[in-house]
Amino acid sequence: MNESEIIDLVRQAILVTLQVGAPVMLIGLVVGVSIALLQALTQVQEITLVFVPKIIAIFLSLFFFFPTMAAILMGFMQMLADRIVAGGGG
């Protein structure tokens, strides 16, 4: 394996990480900002008001996006396994 192949593998791994993590993180961000805005507008400063809806939204998004996340990870693993079988080139 030479440097360009290693750089390509690392780039693909970072891309897979972003593809798998971004949807859940973005939903958590949107829900968190929405609740913070609601708290600022209503001046209700209850700490559990931030965490409970955010946790529920993240779990629901994990449930919804899990098939896509699994497909992305399986595709990446298949590519890695093919490269290992081929002797590192590919």
Sequence and secondary structure as in RCSB ss.txt:
>XXXX:A:sequence
MNESEIIDLVRQAILVTLQVGAPVMLIGLVVGVSIALLQALTQVQEITLVFVPKIIAIFLSLFFFFPTMAAILMG
FMQMLADRIVAGGGG
>XXXX:A:secstr
  HHHHHHHHHHHHHHHHHHHHHHHHHHHHHHHHHHHHHHHHT   THHHHHHHHHHHHHHHHHHHHHHHHHHHH
HHHHHHHHHHTTS  
